[in-house]
């Protein structure tokens, strides 16, 4: 019976440590999210440029080259 209580005590300690670590990570989570927000916004801008370029290229190819080809959204002026 004494071994069972010792095992239960260790399980309680391990579970308590887990809960403390979980609380710390849960507290830090918003800072991690806001830290990557700027990078995600930049990726969204690049994605939107690619979509508009794709649409323009599709129109160009659909018209069999009757208009000027669209320039790449990533060309330096």
Secondary structure, 3 states (H helix, E strand, C coil): CHHHHHHHHHHHHHHHHHHHHHHHHHHHHHHHHHHHHHHHHHHHHHHHHHHHHHHHHHHHHHCCCCCCCCCCCCCCC
